Amino acid sequence: MPMTGEVFDTVTDGSPAGSLGFWRLPAGFEKLLARWSAAGSVAYVEAEYFGGVGEQHAAVWAHGGVVLGPLHVEEGQAFGSAGSPISQALRRLGVVADAATDEFATVGLDRHRSSEGWIA
């Protein structure tokens, strides 16, 4: 689900922002992610790119706590041998990429370039 302004306003609890280093993680949302993860692993990911240059953040929660991350690759940094933060998070959720693509493309996250594209 894209983190639109409306979603952000709905899920933020007004507490101080967390220390996970995400750009748009609403205050208190990590508590909700932890609660959801009691029923199964969940990931929160962010990507910001323009002209092929950008950054990624990702974390995965399971059993009520963070089990991966937060991972962050800044603009100009290469992805390590484990792949991008988002691909690592997706792998932790069980996504298996084929030899021709990564986990990001395998689940179709490359289909839209903006939150508005996902909403449409």
DSSP file (Angstrom, degrees, kcal/mol; ACC not computed):
  #  RESIDUE AA STRUCTURE BP1 BP2  ACC     N-H-->O    O-->H-N    N-H-->O    O-->H-N    TCO  KAPPA ALPHA  PHI   PSI    X-CA   Y-CA   Z-CA
    1    1 A M              0   0    0      0, 0.0     2,-0.1     0, 0.0   114,-0.0   0.000 360.0 360.0 360.0 130.3    0.0    0.0    0.0
    2    2 A P        -     0   0    0      0, 0.0     2,-1.7     0, 0.0     5,-0.1  -0.433 360.0-121.7 -69.9 144.6    1.5    3.4   -0.9
    3    3 A M        +     0   0    0     -2,-0.1   112,-0.1     4,-0.1     2,-0.0  -0.609  45.5 172.8 -87.7  78.5    2.1    5.8    2.0
    4    4 A T     >  -     0   0    0     -2,-1.7     4,-2.8     1,-0.1     5,-0.2  -0.275  49.4-100.8 -76.6 170.7   -0.1    8.6    0.8
    5    5 A G  H  > S+     0   0    0      1,-0.2     4,-2.5     2,-0.2     5,-0.2   0.885 124.5  52.0 -59.5 -38.8   -0.8   11.7    2.9
    6    6 A E  H  > S+     0   0    0      2,-0.2     4,-1.7     1,-0.2    -1,-0.2   0.922 111.7  44.8 -65.9 -44.7   -4.2   10.2    3.8
    7    7 A V  H  > S+     0   0    0      2,-0.2     4,-2.3     1,-0.2     5,-0.3   0.934 112.7  52.6 -64.1 -45.1   -2.8    6.9    4.9
    8    8 A F  H  X S+     0   0    0     -4,-2.8     4,-2.0     1,-0.2    -2,-0.2   0.935 110.5  46.9 -54.3 -49.8    0.0    8.7    6.8
    9    9 A D  H  < S+     0   0    0     -4,-2.5    -1,-0.2     1,-0.2    -2,-0.2   0.826 112.3  51.7 -64.1 -32.0   -2.6   10.8    8.7
   10   10 A T  H  < S+     0   0    0     -4,-1.7    -1,-0.2    -5,-0.2    -2,-0.2   0.874 117.3  35.0 -72.5 -38.5   -4.7    7.7    9.4
   11   11 A V  H  < S+     0   0    0     -4,-2.3    -2,-0.2    -5,-0.1    -1,-0.2   0.645  90.5 101.3 -97.1 -15.1   -2.0    5.6   10.9
   12   12 A T     <  -     0   0    0     -4,-2.0    16,-0.2    -5,-0.3    13,-0.0  -0.458  52.3-162.7 -69.9 142.4    0.2    8.1   12.7
   13   13 A D        -     0   0    0     14,-2.4    -1,-0.1    -2,-0.1    15,-0.1   0.372  39.4-112.7-107.7   4.4   -0.5    8.2   16.5
   14   14 A G  S    S+     0   0    0     13,-0.3    14,-0.1     1,-0.2     3,-0.1   0.440  73.7 131.1  82.2  -1.8    1.1   11.6   17.2
   15   15 A S  S    S-     0   0    0     12,-0.2    -1,-0.2     1,-0.2    12,-0.1  -0.284  72.9 -71.7 -74.9 169.5    4.0   10.1   19.2
   16   16 A P        -     0   0    0      0, 0.0    12,-0.4     0, 0.0    -1,-0.2  -0.309  63.7 -92.5 -59.8 146.7    7.6   11.1   18.6
   17   17 A A        -     0   0    0     10,-0.2    10,-0.1    -3,-0.1     0, 0.0  -0.276  46.3-109.5 -60.8 145.5    8.9    9.8   15.3
   18   18 A G        -     0   0    0      7,-0.3     3,-0.3     8,-0.1    -1,-0.1  -0.070  16.5-121.7 -69.9 175.3   10.8    6.5   15.5
   19   19 A S  S    S+     0   0    0      1,-0.2    -1,-0.1     2,-0.1    -2,-0.0   0.051  78.9 108.0-108.8  24.4   14.5    6.1   15.1
   20   20 A L  S    S-     0   0    0      5,-0.1    -1,-0.2     2,-0.1    -2,-0.0   0.607  84.1-121.3 -82.2 -10.4   14.5    3.6   12.2
   21   21 A G        +     0   0    0     -3,-0.3     2,-0.1     1,-0.3    -2,-0.1   0.600  59.2 145.2  86.4  11.5   15.7    6.2    9.7
   22   22 A F        -     0   0    0      1,-0.1    -1,-0.3     3,-0.1    -2,-0.1  -0.471  48.2-137.7 -79.1 155.8   12.8    6.1    7.2
   23   23 A W  S    S+     0   0    0      1,-0.1    -1,-0.1    -2,-0.1    -2,-0.1   0.893  96.8  17.6 -75.9 -41.5   11.6    9.2    5.4
   24   24 A R  S    S+     0   0    0      2,-0.1    -1,-0.1     0, 0.0    -2,-0.0   0.173  78.5 135.0-125.8  16.0    7.9    8.6    5.7
   25   25 A L        -     0   0    0      1,-0.1    -7,-0.3    -7,-0.1     3,-0.1  -0.581  57.8-123.7 -69.9 115.9    7.3    6.1    8.5
   26   26 A P    >   -     0   0    0      0, 0.0     3,-2.2     0, 0.0     4,-0.5  -0.267  33.1 -89.8 -62.9 146.8    4.4    7.6   10.5
   27   27 A A  T 3  S+     0   0    0      1,-0.3   -14,-2.4     2,-0.1   -13,-0.3  -0.338 113.4   8.3 -55.5 128.1    5.0    8.1   14.2
   28   28 A G  T >> S+     0   0    0    -12,-0.4     3,-1.0   -16,-0.2     4,-1.0   0.314  93.6 114.9  83.3  -8.9    4.0    5.0   16.1
   29   29 A F  H <>  +     0   0    0     -3,-2.2     4,-2.5     1,-0.3     5,-0.2   0.822  67.3  65.0 -66.0 -29.9    3.4    2.9   12.9
   30   30 A E  H 3> S+     0   0    0     -4,-0.5     4,-2.2     1,-0.2    -1,-0.3   0.825  98.1  55.8 -62.4 -29.0    6.3    0.6   13.8
   31   31 A K  H <> S+     0   0    0     -3,-1.0     4,-2.1     2,-0.2    -1,-0.2   0.897 108.5  46.9 -66.9 -40.2    4.1   -0.5   16.8
   32   32 A L  H  X S+     0   0    0     -4,-1.0     4,-2.8     2,-0.2    -2,-0.2   0.906 111.3  51.0 -67.3 -42.0    1.3   -1.4   14.5
   33   33 A L  H  X S+     0   0    0     -4,-2.5     4,-2.1     1,-0.2    -2,-0.2   0.908 109.8  50.6 -60.6 -42.1    3.7   -3.3   12.2
   34   34 A A  H  < S+     0   0    0     -4,-2.2     4,-0.4     2,-0.2    30,-0.4   0.910 111.1  48.5 -61.7 -42.3    5.1   -5.2   15.2
   35   35 A R  H >< S+     0   0    0     -4,-2.1     3,-1.3     1,-0.2     4,-0.3   0.929 111.7  48.8 -64.4 -45.4    1.5   -6.1   16.3
   36   36 A W  H >< S+     0   0    0     -4,-2.8     3,-1.9     1,-0.3     4,-0.5   0.860 101.6  65.5 -60.9 -34.8    0.6   -7.3   12.7
   37   37 A S  T 3< S+     0   0    0     -4,-2.1    26,-1.8     1,-0.3    -1,-0.3   0.612  81.2  77.0 -69.9 -10.4    3.8   -9.4   12.6
   38   38 A A  T <  S+     0   0    0     -3,-1.3    -1,-0.3    -4,-0.4    -2,-0.2   0.805 101.5  42.0 -64.6 -27.2    2.5  -11.6   15.4
   39   39 A A  S <  S-     0   0    0     -3,-1.9     2,-0.2     1,-0.4    -1,-0.2   0.579 137.2 -33.1 -94.0 -12.3    0.3  -13.2   12.6
   40   40 A G  S    S-     0   0    0     -4,-0.5    -1,-0.4    -3,-0.2    21,-0.1  -0.799  80.3 -64.1 163.2 155.2    3.0  -13.3   10.0
   41   41 A S        -     0   0    0     -2,-0.2     2,-0.3    -3,-0.1    21,-0.2  -0.241  48.0-173.2 -60.6 142.3    6.0  -11.4    8.7
   42   42 A V  E     -A   61   0A   0     19,-2.2    19,-3.0    -9,-0.1     2,-0.3  -0.972   7.3-153.4-135.0 151.0    5.5   -7.8    7.4
   43   43 A A  E     -A   60   0A   0     -2,-0.3     2,-0.4    17,-0.2    17,-0.2  -0.927   6.8-157.9-124.1 149.4    7.8   -5.4    5.7
   44   44 A Y  E     +A   59   0A   0     15,-2.3    15,-1.6    -2,-0.3     2,-0.3  -0.998  24.7 175.3-121.8 125.2    8.0   -1.6    5.4
   45   45 A V  E     -A   58   0A   0     -2,-0.4     2,-0.4    13,-0.2    13,-0.2  -0.942  15.4-169.1-132.3 151.7    9.9   -0.3    2.4
   46   46 A E  E     -A   57   0A   0     11,-2.5    11,-2.5    -2,-0.3     2,-0.4  -0.998   4.2-179.4-137.9 140.1   10.7    3.0    0.9
   47   47 A A  E     -A   56   0A   0     -2,-0.4     2,-0.4     9,-0.2     9,-0.2  -0.997   3.6-177.6-138.3 136.5   12.3    3.9   -2.4
   48   48 A E  E     +A   55   0A   0      7,-2.3     7,-2.1    -2,-0.4     2,-0.3  -0.941  17.5 160.6-135.9 111.3   13.0    7.3   -3.8
   49   49 A Y  E     +A   54   0A   0     -2,-0.4     2,-0.3     5,-0.2     5,-0.2  -0.963  17.8 179.2-132.9 148.0   14.5    7.6   -7.3
   50   50 A F  E >  S-A   53   0A   0      3,-2.5     3,-1.4    -2,-0.3    -2,-0.0  -0.924  80.3  -7.6-146.0 122.8   14.8   10.2  -10.0
   51   51 A G  T 3  S-     0   0    0     -2,-0.3     3,-0.1     1,-0.3    -2,-0.0   0.817 129.2 -56.6  62.9  31.1   16.5    9.6  -13.2
   52   52 A G  T 3  S+     0   0    0      1,-0.2     2,-0.4     0, 0.0    -1,-0.3   0.458 117.9 105.9  82.2   0.6   17.8    6.2  -12.0
   53   53 A V  E <   +A   50   0A   0     -3,-1.4    -3,-2.5    22,-0.1     2,-0.3  -0.937  45.7  92.8-115.4 134.9   19.5    7.7   -8.9
   54   54 A G  E     -A   49   0A   0     -2,-0.4    22,-0.3    -5,-0.2     2,-0.3  -0.969  56.5 -80.8 177.0-159.4   18.1    7.4   -5.4
   55   55 A E  E     -A   48   0A   0     -7,-2.1    -7,-2.3    -2,-0.3     2,-0.3  -0.893  21.1-155.0-134.9 158.7   17.8    5.6   -2.1
   56   56 A Q  E     -AB  47  73A   0     17,-1.8    17,-2.3    -2,-0.3     2,-0.3  -0.992   6.3-174.7-135.9 146.0   16.1    2.6   -0.5
   57   57 A H  E     +AB  46  72A   0    -11,-2.5   -11,-2.5    -2,-0.3     2,-0.3  -0.973  12.6 167.2-131.7 148.0   15.1    1.8    3.1
   58   58 A A  E     +AB  45  71A   0     13,-1.9    13,-3.4    -2,-0.3     2,-0.3  -0.977  10.7 173.3-159.2 149.5   13.6   -1.5    4.3
   59   59 A A  E     -A   44   0A   0    -15,-1.6   -15,-2.3    -2,-0.3     2,-0.4  -0.974  15.9-149.1-151.3 153.1   12.8   -3.4    7.5
   60   60 A V  E     -AB  43  68A   0      8,-2.2     7,-3.0    -2,-0.3     8,-1.5  -0.988   6.7-159.3-127.5 135.8   11.0   -6.6    8.3
   61   61 A W  E     +AB  42  66A   0    -19,-3.0   -19,-2.2    -2,-0.4     2,-0.3  -0.897  16.2 166.3-110.1 142.2    9.0   -7.5   11.4
   62   62 A A  E >   + B   0  65A   0      3,-2.7     3,-1.7    -2,-0.4   -24,-0.2  -0.970  65.0   6.6-151.2 144.3    8.2  -11.0   12.6
   63   63 A H  T 3  S-     0   0    0    -26,-1.8   -25,-0.2    -2,-0.3     3,-0.1   0.809 133.4 -52.0  53.8  33.0    6.9  -12.4   15.9
   64   64 A G  T 3  S+     0   0    0    -30,-0.4     2,-0.3   -31,-0.2    -1,-0.3   0.505 121.3  70.8  88.6   4.5    6.4   -8.8   17.2
   65   65 A G  E <  S-B   62   0A   0     -3,-1.7    -3,-2.7   -31,-0.1     2,-0.3  -0.955  88.6 -82.3-148.6 167.3    9.8   -7.4   16.5
   66   66 A V  E     +B   61   0A   0     -2,-0.3    -5,-0.3    -5,-0.2     3,-0.1  -0.565  39.7 170.4 -71.4 126.8   12.3   -6.2   13.9
   67   67 A V  E     +     0   0A   0     -7,-3.0     2,-0.3    -2,-0.3    -6,-0.2   0.490  67.9  33.1-115.4 -10.7   14.1   -9.2   12.4
   68   68 A L  E    S-B   60   0A   0     -8,-1.5    -8,-2.2     3,-0.0    -1,-0.3  -0.945  96.5 -70.9-147.4 125.2   15.8   -7.5    9.4
   69   69 A G  E     -     0   0A   0     -2,-0.3   -10,-0.2     1,-0.3     2,-0.1  -0.421  21.3-122.1  92.9-165.4   17.1   -4.0    9.2
   70   70 A P  E     -     0   0A   0      0, 0.0     2,-0.4     0, 0.0    -1,-0.3   0.315  57.6-172.1 -71.1 139.4   16.5   -1.2    9.1
   71   71 A L  E     -B   58   0A   0    -13,-3.4   -13,-1.9    -3,-0.2     2,-0.4  -0.823   5.7-179.5-103.6 143.9   18.5   -1.4    5.9
   72   72 A H  E     -B   57   0A   0     -2,-0.4     2,-0.5   -15,-0.2   -15,-0.2  -0.974  15.8-173.4-148.4 128.6   19.5    1.8    4.0
   73   73 A V  E     -B   56   0A   0    -17,-2.3   -17,-1.8    -2,-0.4     3,-0.1  -0.984  23.4-147.6-120.8 119.1   21.4    2.4    0.8
   74   74 A E    >   -     0   0    0     -2,-0.5     3,-2.3   -19,-0.2   -20,-0.1  -0.330  35.1 -72.5 -82.8 164.2   22.0    6.0    0.1
   75   75 A E  T 3  S+     0   0    0      1,-0.3    -1,-0.2   -22,-0.1   -20,-0.1  -0.306 122.2  19.9 -53.1 131.7   22.2    7.8   -3.2
   76   76 A G  T 3  S+     0   0    0    -22,-0.3     2,-0.3     1,-0.3    -1,-0.3   0.222  96.3 117.8  89.7 -14.1   25.5    6.8   -4.9
   77   77 A Q    <   -     0   0    0     -3,-2.3    -1,-0.3     1,-0.0     2,-0.2  -0.655  62.0-129.0 -84.8 142.2   26.0    3.7   -2.9
   78   78 A A        -     0   0    0     -2,-0.3     2,-0.2    -3,-0.1    -4,-0.1  -0.590  27.3-105.3 -83.2 150.8   26.1    0.3   -4.6
   79   79 A F        -     0   0    0     -2,-0.2     5,-0.2     1,-0.1    -1,-0.1  -0.539  39.8-122.0 -70.2 142.2   23.9   -2.5   -3.4
   80   80 A G  B >   -C   83   0B   0      3,-0.5     3,-2.0    -2,-0.2    -1,-0.1  -0.058  37.8 -82.3 -74.3-176.5   26.0   -5.2   -1.6
   81   81 A S  T 3  S+     0   0    0      1,-0.3     3,-0.1     2,-0.0    -1,-0.1   0.722 128.4  62.4 -63.7 -21.3   26.2   -8.8   -2.6
   82   82 A A  T 3  S-     0   0    0      1,-0.3    -1,-0.3     0, 0.0     2,-0.1   0.573 110.2-123.2 -79.9  -8.9   22.9   -9.5   -0.7
   83   83 A G  B <   -C   80   0B   0     -3,-2.0    -3,-0.5     4,-0.1    -1,-0.3  -0.431  48.9 -22.9  97.3-174.1   21.0   -7.1   -3.1
   84   84 A S     >  -     0   0    0     -5,-0.2     4,-2.5    -2,-0.1     5,-0.2  -0.233  63.4-109.8 -68.3 158.5   19.0   -4.0   -2.5
   85   85 A P  H  > S+     0   0    0      0, 0.0     4,-2.2     0, 0.0     5,-0.2   0.905 120.4  48.9 -54.6 -42.2   17.3   -3.4    0.9
   86   86 A I  H  > S+     0   0    0      1,-0.2     4,-2.7     2,-0.2     5,-0.2   0.917 110.4  49.6 -68.2 -41.8   13.9   -4.0   -0.7
   87   87 A S  H  > S+     0   0    0      1,-0.2     4,-2.4     2,-0.2    -1,-0.2   0.895 110.4  51.3 -63.0 -38.5   15.0   -7.2   -2.3
   88   88 A Q  H  X S+     0   0    0     -4,-2.5     4,-2.0     2,-0.2    -1,-0.2   0.910 111.1  47.9 -63.2 -41.8   16.4   -8.4    1.0
   89   89 A A  H  X S+     0   0    0     -4,-2.2     4,-1.3     2,-0.2    -2,-0.2   0.924 112.1  49.0 -64.6 -44.4   13.2   -7.6    2.7
   90   90 A L  H  <>S+     0   0    0     -4,-2.7     5,-2.4     1,-0.2     4,-0.4   0.898 109.1  52.8 -63.3 -39.6   11.1   -9.4    0.1
   91   91 A R  H ><5S+     0   0    0     -4,-2.4     3,-1.4     1,-0.2    -1,-0.2   0.900 106.0  53.9 -60.1 -41.0   13.4  -12.4    0.3
   92   92 A R  H 3<5S+     0   0    0     -4,-2.0    -1,-0.2     1,-0.3    -2,-0.2   0.795 105.3  54.8 -64.3 -27.7   12.8  -12.5    4.0
   93   93 A L  T 3<5S-     0   0    0     -4,-1.3    -1,-0.3    -3,-0.3    -2,-0.2   0.505 129.8 -96.8 -82.7  -4.7    9.1  -12.6    3.3
   94   94 A G  T < 5S+     0   0    0     -3,-1.4     2,-0.2    -4,-0.4    -3,-0.2   0.489  71.0 150.3 106.5   3.6    9.6  -15.6    1.1
   95   95 A V      < -     0   0    0     -5,-2.4     2,-0.5    -6,-0.1    -1,-0.3  -0.522  28.7-159.6 -71.9 133.3    9.8  -14.1   -2.4
   96   96 A V        -     0   0    0     -2,-0.2     2,-0.2     7,-0.1     6,-0.0  -0.964   6.1-152.5-116.9 117.1   12.0  -16.2   -4.7
   97   97 A A        -     0   0    0     -2,-0.5     2,-0.1     1,-0.1     6,-0.1  -0.515  13.3-126.0 -84.0 153.7   13.4  -14.4   -7.8
   98   98 A D    >   -     0   0    0      4,-0.2     3,-1.3    -2,-0.2     8,-0.1  -0.423  35.1 -94.8 -89.8 176.7   14.3  -16.1  -11.0
   99   99 A A  T 3  S+     0   0    0      1,-0.2    -1,-0.1    -2,-0.1    -2,-0.0   0.719 120.3  56.1 -65.0 -21.5   17.7  -15.8  -12.7
  100  100 A A  T 3  S+     0   0    0      2,-0.0     2,-0.3     0, 0.0    -1,-0.2   0.580 114.6  18.0 -89.9 -10.3   16.5  -13.0  -15.0
  101  101 A T  S <  S-     0   0    0     -3,-1.3     2,-0.2     3,-0.0    -4,-0.0  -0.890  72.8-108.1-150.2 175.1   15.3  -10.5  -12.4
  102  102 A D     >  -     0   0    0     -2,-0.3     4,-2.3    -5,-0.1    -4,-0.2  -0.503  42.8 -95.7-103.9 179.2   15.4   -9.5   -8.7
  103  103 A E  H  > S+     0   0    0      1,-0.2     4,-1.9     2,-0.2     6,-0.2   0.856 120.3  61.9 -63.7 -36.6   12.7   -9.8   -6.0
  104  104 A F  H  4>S+     0   0    0      1,-0.2     5,-2.2     2,-0.2     6,-0.4   0.933 112.9  35.1 -54.8 -50.7   11.6   -6.2   -6.6
  105  105 A A  H >45S+     0   0    0      3,-0.2     3,-1.3     1,-0.2    -1,-0.2   0.833 109.1  66.1 -75.2 -33.3   10.6   -7.0  -10.2
  106  106 A T  H 3<5S+     0   0    0     -4,-2.3    -2,-0.2     1,-0.3    -1,-0.2   0.885 107.4  40.4 -57.1 -40.1    9.4  -10.5   -9.4
  107  107 A V  T 3<5S-     0   0    0     -4,-1.9    -1,-0.3    -5,-0.1    -2,-0.2   0.425 120.2-109.3 -90.7   2.3    6.5   -9.1   -7.2
  108  108 A G  T X 5S+     0   0    0     -3,-1.3     3,-1.7    -4,-0.2     4,-0.2   0.663  72.6 138.7  85.9  17.2    5.8   -6.3   -9.7
  109  109 A L  T 3 < +     0   0    0     -5,-2.2     3,-0.4     1,-0.3    -4,-0.2   0.636  68.7  65.0 -69.9 -10.3    7.1   -3.3   -7.7
  110  110 A D  T 3  S+     0   0    0     -6,-0.4    -1,-0.3     1,-0.2    -5,-0.1   0.413  77.2  89.7 -87.8   1.9    8.6   -2.0  -11.0
  111  111 A R  S <  S+     0   0    0     -3,-1.7     2,-0.3     1,-0.1    -1,-0.2   0.825  90.4  34.9 -69.3 -32.6    5.1   -1.5  -12.5
  112  112 A H        -     0   0    0     -3,-0.4    -1,-0.1    -4,-0.2     3,-0.0  -0.933  58.3-156.4-128.9 148.7    4.6    2.0  -11.3
  113  113 A R  S    S+     0   0    0     -2,-0.3     2,-0.3     1,-0.1   -64,-0.2   0.476  77.9  30.7-100.8  -4.6    6.9    5.0  -10.8
  114  114 A S  S  > S-     0   0    0      1,-0.1     4,-1.2  -112,-0.0     3,-0.4  -0.967  80.4-109.2-148.8 162.3    4.9    6.9   -8.3
  115  115 A S  H  > S+     0   0    0     -2,-0.3     4,-2.0     1,-0.2     3,-0.2   0.871 118.1  60.4 -59.0 -36.7    2.3    6.4   -5.5
  116  116 A E  H  > S+     0   0    0      1,-0.2     4,-2.2     2,-0.2    -1,-0.2   0.859  99.7  56.0 -61.5 -35.1   -0.3    7.9   -7.7
  117  117 A G  H  4 S+     0   0    0     -3,-0.4    -1,-0.2     1,-0.2    -2,-0.2   0.879 107.9  47.8 -64.0 -38.6    0.3    5.1  -10.2
  118  118 A W  H  < S+     0   0    0     -4,-1.2    -2,-0.2    -3,-0.2    -1,-0.2   0.869 111.2  50.8 -69.3 -36.6   -0.4    2.5   -7.5
  119  119 A I  H  <        0   0    0     -4,-2.0    -2,-0.2     1,-0.3    -1,-0.2   0.894 360.0 360.0 -69.4 -40.1   -3.6    4.2   -6.4
  120  120 A A     <        0   0    0     -4,-2.2    -1,-0.3    -5,-0.2    -2,-0.2   0.501 360.0 360.0 -63.5 360.0   -4.9    4.5  -10.0
